[in-house]
Amino acid sequence: MKIRNSIKSLRKRHRDNRVVRRRGRIYVINKTNRRFKARQG
């Protein structure tokens, strides 16, 4: 999982990426290709 300041650029890497808020943090998750995971902050 990558930890980045800007999540929006990581969301564009794959068309199935979703931006989710969990426990006050913002995550990018992908059900079909689990390589694309990221967290902000």
Steps between C-alpha positions, in 0.01 A plus 500: 500500500630840401466794737471823305396860542296508182248219458332633189795423273512140623130453435551558128741211461220243455136540409371286791666704773273630775564770759375394844511672839570268793585609855573855386745392232451502126576178313513394138389139460447280198304174509611366163871587510614504863839649414351851498466584868588834654443699814515872565654651815 
